[in-house]
């Protein structure tokens, strides 16, 4: 494998300006696409292909009901002025409800959309704003907040990294390189996502995940390569030879590590939905883009800088801190106590892991901050129309007979009665609302061109004469146990009342997200198990030690449990002043998958250094101490950089991104400070010659590390 890196090194060292020019051209071409990356991303597309809810929504799309006026939130003007505009538009006062500094217009069901046209025009002409209070408008708000987070958190992370990177890298000039690599890698990744989002389902959260994953791994990989390059210069090698050595050694490890992260993210494909496929693809694109920049652009920049990479040496660089030598001595000479301390630090938060309950709320407004006007308007609507009004349960019935047959309506009548009798039903909207009989409905629809009138909300004989739609409103909120029980009850009624040639299912947000939550929860053990297998194989191949590979996976599992407990204490229980809510299922699995992938970076670096020392004849305890002392500053520094990258997501108003920030921060800190500092050296010292079984120390003489 050394030959391939060597050939790349020679080319990059001989033609550094060409490589730089090519990357500048790529950056210029990618910028317009990266700048518009959120254009086609979706806030809510979590359908499970082939599920009953997807089928029901497909049938519902056939209904050509006339446009109806929905709830509207007026804002941007004093409430009194908004009320005057409503009065001038002849809007009844009973429709108007002050909400969070604005005015909620809540027309009764069946009101034509044109009834609000004059009001909307008056408010907009006066400089006010008009926003719908429904899932579409709330989804757009989530998209906007995610896009704003991408820009604001990036602006916040940059100055923090500018302060931290010189301390981690040891030189100001060296600290600039990872920012360049990460920036072009992230830009390329976002541009590729912009191309892909037109053809496949991608989540709006992907922009933050791609950008920050690219920045985090870009800094890590640049740290390993530039450190090796500077060490080679210090030994007297020229810039070209130093580039060659850095890519042939650290570059190989970086490539190996990047592929491991890519494979770990790719395990999300096993979740089996369009959302997870898009997230897996986007995450893989981010890592591969950074790898490409690390293997080509960074070597070219190092060749051009040469000895100038040492410019701006920082006296307090982390790699020179004596802390690591002291910690290494303590953890290797008192290994049993070190292991007990490490396990205790992880086991304490892991106690709460079993309480973890992850889900995606059907009430999209709950994902917005409490101060959001749309969330406040949605809550007001619930108080006025009932908790279940914001997410009805539409029922699609595909019957063997047509709507022109009285037998169809006899069957539909039985379904309506049985559904209405279920506990927790607030109301059922159906063609029988006006008191028509099955015979009258069949007769009304039996002509060649029937005048549907209100029936257009329930049937469309031209599109599908076998289709009838009902609307059920729950007495409880979309995510309450009563609504979930009602959904199950409706499904049981349909299974009981419909005949062999009939089909029925519930659509809408409640049913769709119920299917997504159930499907993802069933697949999650497979995803996490596959990520663990990836980690096992990567460590085994990288170190030649089955024992260390097994230890790495077991410790990653313990870190994952501790991280889950921290999510329970912070997100789920509302710690740290956060609003108590279930961790979101759309990002929580990603935290654990990234944990298994990213931990490979630090694990391989530490173990390779220990193996090098063993290959030189050091005793096991001394070799373990050497590994910690040599890599402690680099590993911890890389972890702190990654923490800064993710922790700035706490500035987002969206709880889903706060979940990602807290989860990744906890996982990285526990992995770098507890596992690498206490558990790995302590266990290695305790196991002695069995610690690297079946690896043989002689192999380490030929194995270099970053």
N, C-alpha and C positions, 0 to 999 in steps of 0.2 A: 504493500500500500504506500510505501514511502516514495516510490517512483513517481506516482501521479502528482502528489504535492510538489515534488521537486520540479517537474516540468512546468507546473503553474507558476512556481516561484521564479524560475528563470525568465519566463515570458513577462511576468509582472515587473521584475527587476530591470529587464532590458528596455521595456516600453512603458515606464510609469506615466509619462505625460499622455500617451494614447489612452491608457486606462482611465485616467482622470477626465479627459475630454469626452470619452464615451459615456461615463457616468453623468457628467454635466448635461449631455444631450438627453440621456434617459430622464434625468430630473426635470428638465424643461418640458419634455413631452408628457411626462406623467402629471405635472402640476395641475392642468385644467381638470383632469379626471379626478384626481385626489381632492380637489377643492369642492367638487360637486358630489362627493361620495354618498351623502345622505339623501340624494334626490329620490331614489327608488327603494330605499330601505323601509321596512315595515315594522310598526310598533307591535302589531298583533297578528301573526299568522302562524298559529300553533296547531294547525289541523293535523290529524292522524289519518293518513291515506287509508281509505277503505272502511273507516269507522262509521257507525250509524249517524253521528252528528254531521259528518261531511255529506253523506247521502241526503240527509234532511235539508241541509242548507242549499244543496244543488236543486232540490225540488222547490224550495221557497223562492229561489231566483226566478222561477217560471211565473210567479204571481205578478201581474201587471197592475197593482193597485194604484189609484191616482195619488199624486204627491199630497202628503198631509203635513200640516204645520207641526213642527216638533218644538220642544223647549228651546228657547233662545236666551242667551245671557247678554244683556246690554251693558256696556261699560264705557269708560273714557270720558264721561260727562257727569255732572252732579245728578243725583237721583231725582231731584225735583225737575230738572230739565228733561230727563228721560221720561218721567211721568207725563210731562206736558206734551212731549212728542207722541207718546202712546195715546193720549186723549185726542190729539189732533188727527191721529190715524184711526180714531173710533175703535180703539181696543178696550174692551170692558175692563173695569178696574179689578174685577175678580180674577183676571188672568195675571195680574201684576203682583210681584212679591220681591221686596228689597232683599238683596243678597250680597254680602261682602263688599259694600260700596258700589254695587251695580244694581241691576233690576232684572229679575228672572221673569220671563214671559212664559206662562204655562197654559197653552190653549187646550181645551178639551179634546179627547180623541175624536177623529173624524173631521177636524177642522181643515179646510183646504189650505194648501201652502200659500195661495195668493192672498189669504187674509192678513198675512204679516208683511206683505211686500211693501206697502206704503210706509209702515213703521220702520222697516229696515232702511229704506231710502232716506227718510227724515234723519234718522240717527247718524247714518254714515255721512250725509251732507253736512251735519253739524260738527263733524270731527270725532264722533263716537265710534265704538266698536260693537260688532254683533258676532257672537260665537254660539254655535250649537252646543247643547248640553247632551251629548250622546257619545256612544263609543267611538265614532269617527273623529269627533272634535277632541276627545280626551286622548285618543291615540296620536293625533297630530301634536298635541301638547307634549306628550312623552317624547316624541321624535325631536321636537324643538329643544326640550331640556337636555336630551342626550347630545345633540349637536352643540349646544352651548357649553356643556361640560367638556367636550372634546377640545374646544378652544381655550376656555378659562383654566382648566386644569393643566393643559400643556404650558400655558403662560406662567402658571404658578410653579410647575415642576422645574422649568428651565433655570431660574435663579437659584433654586435649592441645589440642583445638580451642579451648577457652576461653583458653588461653595464646597460641596462634598467631594466632587470628582478629583480635584488636586490632592486632597488628603488621602483618598483611596489609591490614586495612581502614583502619587509621589512626585509629580512634576506637572506644571501648568500646561506645557505644550502637549504632553502625553494625554492630558485630560480632555483636550479639545477633540481628539480623534474619534472617541466613541460617540460623541454627539453628532459628528458628521456622518459616521456610518449608520447610526440609528435613524437619523433624519432621512437620509436617502432610502434606507431600507423600509421605513414606515411609509414614506411617500409612494414608493413603488408598490408596496402591499395595498395601500388604500386605492391606488389607481387600478390595480388588478381587481379589487373588490368592486370598484365602480363599474368595470366591464362585466363582471359576473352577475351583479345584482339585477341586471335587466333580464337575465335568463333563468335564475333560480331564486328561491326564497332566501333572503338574508335579513337578519334582525338589525334594528337600529342600534342595538348595543354593540354591534360588531365594530363600529368605528372606534369606540373607546378601547375595546379589547385588542384590536389589531394595532392601534397606535402605541398603546402602553406595553403590550407584549413585545413589539418590535424594539421599543426603546429599552426595555429591561434586558432582554437577551442581547441586544446590540452592545450595551455597555459591558455586560458580563464577558462576552466573547472578545471584545476589543481589549479588555483588561488582561485576559490570558495571553493574547498575541503580543501586545505591546510590552508586557512585562518580560516575556521571553526574548523579544527583540532587543530590549535594553540590556538584558543579561548577556546576550551574545556580543553586543558592542563593548560591554565592560571587559569581556575576555579578549578583546583585540580584533574581532572579526570586522570586516568591512560591511557597509550597508547592504550590498547585494547578498553577501554570504549570510548576514544576520537575518535578512528577509527569508532566505532559503531555509535556515534552521528553524525560524519561528513557525513557518508554515508546515514544515516537515514534522514538527513535534507538536507545539500547541495548536497549530492549524488542524492537524489530524484529530486531536482531542475535541476541538471545537466542532469540527464537522460531525464527529461521532455523537457529540452531545446534542447538536442541533437536530440530527436525524432522530435521536431518542425523543426529544420534545415534540417533534413533528408526528412521530408515531403515537405518542401518548395522546395528543390532541385528536389524532385521527380515530382513536377508539370511540369518540363521540358518534361516529357513523353508525355504531352498533345500536344507538338509541332508536334508530329507525324512523325518524320523522324529517320532514323537509327543514325544519328549524335547526335541528342538531346537525344535519348534513351541511347546511350552510355555515354553521359555527365551526364545525370541524375543518371545512375547506378554508374559511377565512383565517383561522388560527394557523393552519399549516402554511398558507400563503405568507403570513407575517414572518414566521420563523425562516422559511426558505428564502425570502427576500433579504433578510438580514444576513443569512449565511452567504448568499451570493455576494453581498457587499463586503462581508468580512474576508472572504477568500480572494477577492479581486481588488476592490478599491482600497481597503486598508493596507495591504502589502505595498501597493503603489505609493500611497501617502508616506508610509514608513521609509521606503526607498528614497523618496524625495527629501524627507526631513533629515534622515541620517542621524548624526550625533546631536543635531538640534532638538531631538526628541527629549533630551535631558534638560532643556531650557526651563527655568523656573522651578528648580528643585524645592520641594516642601520639606522643611526640617521635621515636621510633626507627622510625616506620612505614616499611615496605619501599619504598613509592612515592617516598620522599624520599631514599633511599640514593643516593649519588653513584656507586656501583658500576656501575649500569646505563649511566651516561653514559660512564664510562671504557671499559667493555666495548664499547659502541657505537662509540666512537671507534677502538678497536683493530680491530674486525672490519670496519669500513667503509673505513678508510684503509690497511689491509693486507689486502684482501679475499682475495687468492690464498692467503696464509698461513692466514687464518682458515678458508677452505674446506678446506685440507689438514688442519688440526688437527681440524676437525669430522668429516670423513670418516674420519680415522684413529681417532678415539674410537669411532665406530660400527663400523668395519670390524674392529677388534680382537676384540670378542666375537662378531661375525658369523661369524668363521672356524669356530666350533663349530656353527653353525646346521644344517649338513647332517647332523650326528649326531643331531639331534632325533628321538626316537621316542616318539610319544604313543600311549597305549592305555588301555583300561579293563580292569582285572584281573578274571579270572573268580574268583580267590581273594579274596572280599570281605574276609576277615580281614586281608589285607595292607594294606588301606586304614586299618586301625586302628593306633594307636601300638604300638610293641613292648611297652610296659608293660601293655597291655590284657589283663585276664584271659581274655577271649574269644579274643583272638588267640593267647595262650599255650596255651589249651586246644585250639584248632584245630591248632596245631603239634604238640602232644602226640598228638593223634588221628592225625595223619599219620604220626608215627613208629611208632605202634602198629599201625595198619591199612593203612598204605601211603600214599604221597604223593597218589595220585589218589582216595583214599577220600572226601575232602570235596566232590568235584564229579564224580559219575559221569556217564557219557555214555548217557542213556536213548535207545533206538532204537525208533521207532514204525513198525510195518509194517501198512499197509492193503492187504490182498490181495483178489484177485478171487474167491477161494474162501473159504468160512467155516471157522471153527475145528472144525466137525463133519466136515470133509472131510480124509481122510488126506493128500491132495495138499498141503494147506496146511502141514501139519507136515513133510512132506518138504522143501518149499521153505524153511521156517523152519530146519530142521536144517542145510541147506546154508549158509544165511546165518550161523548160529551157528558152524559149523566154519570158514568162511572168515574171519570176524571174529576168532575165537580164534587163528587162525594169523598175524594181523598182528603186526608188531614193536611192542613197547611195551604189550601187553595184560597186565594183571595177572590179571583174571578176567572171565568172562562169566556173568551170571545169566540162566537161561532155564528154560522148563518141562521141559527135558530133564535138569535137575540130578539127579533121582531115578532116571535111567536108563530112563525110559519111551520106548517106540517111537512113531513117528507114528500107527500104528494104535491103540495104547492111548490116546493122548491124544485122538484123534478119537472113540473109543468113550466115554471118560470124559465128554466134553462133548456127546455126542449125545443125551442124555435131555432130557426137557421141562424139568426143574428140576435141573440137575446141581449136586452139592456140590463147589464149587470147591476149598476148602481152600487149599493153597499156590499153586494156579493163579490165585487171585484177584489175585496180584501181577503177572500177565502178560496176563490176558484178562478180558473182561466181556461175555459173549455177549448179555446183555440190552441193553446200551447199544450195542454194535457187534460183531456176530458176525464181522466181517472183520478185526478189530484184534488184533494180537499185539505185546506190548512186551517188549523185552530190556533188560538193564542191563549196560553195559560199564564196567569200572574200569580206568583207565590206570595204568601202572607209574610214571608221572612226575606232577609237580604240575600243577594246572590251567593254569598259564600257561607251562609249559615247552615247548620246541620239540617234544619227543617226543609230548606230548598233542595239539598242533596237527597233527603228522604223522599221528597215529592218527585224529583226526577226519576228515582228508582221506582216509585209507585206508578208513574205514567207509563214507564216501560213495561211494567207488569200488566197494566190494563191493556196495552196494545197487544202484548203476547197472548192474553186471554181472549180478547174480543175479536181480533182479526182472524180471518179464515186463511186457508192454505195459499190462496192466490193473492192475498193482500200483503202490504208491507207498510209499516209505520215506524217513525223514529222522531226523536226530539232534536231540534236544532238550536241555534243561538249560542251566545257566549258561554252560558252555564254548562250546556251539554258538551260543547267543543272543548272547553278547558277541563272538564271532568275526564273526557277521553284522553286528553294530553297528559294530565296528571297521573292517571292510572297507567297509561302506556309507558311513560317515562319511568315511573316508580318501579314497574316490573322489569324494565331493561337496565336500570341503574346498577344492580349488582353485576351484570354482565360487562357493562362499561368499565366499572372500577376494577373488576377482576382482570379485564384485559389490560388496563393500564398497569396493574401490578405485575402482570406477566411481562409486559414490555420492559418495566424497570428491572425485573429479575434477569432477563436475557441480556439487557444492555450491561448491567454490572458484571455478569458472568463473563461475557465476551471481553469487556474492557479490562478486567482485573485477572481473569483466569481462575477466580476463586468462587466456588459455589457457596462456601460458608459466608463470605462477605456479601454475596448477592442476596442470600436468604436474610441475613441480618438487615441489609438495606431495605428490603421490602417490608419486613416486620416493623422496623422503626418508622418507615413511612406510614404504615398503617396506624401506628400509635400517634404520630403527628396528626394524621387525618382525624383521628378520634378526638384529640385535644382541640383541633381547629373547629370541629363540629360543636364541641362543648362551648367554645368561645362564641360561636355564632348564636347558640341558644341563649347565653347570658347577655349578649349585646343586642342582637337584632330581635330575637324571638321574645325575650323578656324585657326589652326596652332599656338595656343598660347604656351607660355613657350619655344619658340624656336623649337617646334616640326614641322614636315612636315604636312601640311594640308591634311587630308584625312577623308573620312567618317568613323565613328566608325564601327568596324567590327561586323556584325550581328552574328558571331559565338560565341562571348563572351559577348556582351552588354546585352542581356537578362539575362545572368547569374548574372551580377552585381545587377540587380533589384531583382531577386529571392533571392540571398544571403542577400540582405538588409532586406527583410521581414523576413527571417529566423534568421539571427544573431541578429537583433534588439530585438528579444524575450529574449535573455540572459539578456541584461541590463534592459529591461523594467520590467521583472518579479522580478529581484533583488531589484530594487528601490521600486516598488509597494508593495512588501512583507514587506520591512522595514517600509514603511509608515503604512501599515495595522497592523503590530505589535505594533507600537506606538499608533495607534487608539484603539487597543484592550486593551492597558493599561490605556486608559482614556484620552489621550492627545487630545487637541483641534485640528481641522483639519490643521490649519496653522502651529502649532507647530510640528505636526506629519510629515507634508510635509518637514519642515526644518530639522527635525531629519533624515528623509530618505536620503536627499541629503548629509547632513553632514557625515552620517555613510557610505554611499556607493560611494560618489563622487570620492574619490581616487581610489577605486577598479575598478569602471566602467571606469573612464578615463584612468587608467593604462592599463586595459585590452584592451581598444580601441587603445591606443598607440602601444601596442604590436602587435595587428592585423595590424595596419598601417605599422609598420616596416616590417612585413611579406610580405605585398603586394607591398610596395613602392620599394623594391629592384628589382621588375620586370621591373622597368624603365631602368635597365641596359641592358635589352634585345634589340637587334637591330630590333625586330619585332614590328611593330605598333600595331598589335593585342594584344600583351601582355602589351604594354604601355596603351592601352585602359582599360584593366582589372585593371592595377595598379592605374591609375588615378581615375577610377570609384569607386573602392572599397575604396580607401583612402578618397575620398570626402564623400562617403556615411557614412563611419564609423565616421569621424570627425564631420560631421554635426549631426549625431545621438547622439553621446556621449556628445559633447560640447554644442549643441544648444537645442536639444529635451529634453535630460535628465536634463540639468542644468537649463534651463529657462522655457520651455513650459510645461512639465509635472508638476513640482511643482507649477508653476504659475496658470495653469488651475485647478489643484486640490484645491488650496487655493480659487480660484474664485468660483468654483462650491460648495464648502462647503460640506454639508451632502449629496448632490447628486453626489459627485465625484465618489463614489464607489457603486452606486446603481446597483443591488439590494443586494449587499453584506452587511452583518451585522457584525459590529466590534467585536462582541463576538467570531466569528469564528477565529479571528486572534490570540486569546490566544492559540489555538492549532496548529497554523501554523508557522513554523520556516522558516527562509530564510538563504541564504549563508552569 
